[in-house]
């Protein structure tokens, strides 16, 4: 392996050159020193800068933007809005035969008026006591106003959704759908990051209720986070 060349201090170099008959001349600039050899040969020796002054300092603007400090929370993609067509995704549920079924969003909404409701989580207090029960209670009124399908979506696995349905004794008033991997939620841009909460809910969905006609969003009541202020069944009835 090639060994690195060691440069002796300038004073030692000057001393050795003087011994050989050279004349040391004071440096003409901060960047170099001149050593003149008799009778007329001159060589330029780089000045050895003190360690304290050899640090390379760059202005803040010189750093590329990719090294800028990241924000504490990463902004999610742009959320769905009124007038947008719903992205397609596959959701799952247990059918009457106790077999796992799947349905695509396009199948659920094509040529229909559908109300889609999303909750942050099955069995959570507000979702269980207020949000979903309200749509179960008002399902008849919603259908009387032309709604063909009412479905509740949550980022829970299909087994949890079945247990939640049984616990609330829900029949066919509302279809409970599992978005277990969060694919539909991410496609809508409505993720809700709850990883810092002690309940360990991870990434779920913001609470919302939307009216969809033939796959296009007509009414969207999208809450901030898990708040429950204007996404209930009564709010949807007022919008119809």
Buried (B, 14 or more C-beta within 10 A) or exposed (E): EEEEEEEEEBEEBBBEBEEEEBEBEEBEEEEEBBBBEEEEEEEEBEEBEEEEEEEEEEEEEEEEEEEEEEEEEEEBEEBBEEEBEBBBBBBBBBEEEEEEEEBEBBEBBEEBBBBBBBBBBBBBEBBBEEBBBBBBEBBEBBBEEEBBBBBBBBBBBBEBBBBBBEEBEBEEBBBBBBBBEBBBBBBBBBBBBBEEEEEEBEBBBBBBBBBBBBBEBBBBBBBEEBEBEBBBBEBBBEBB
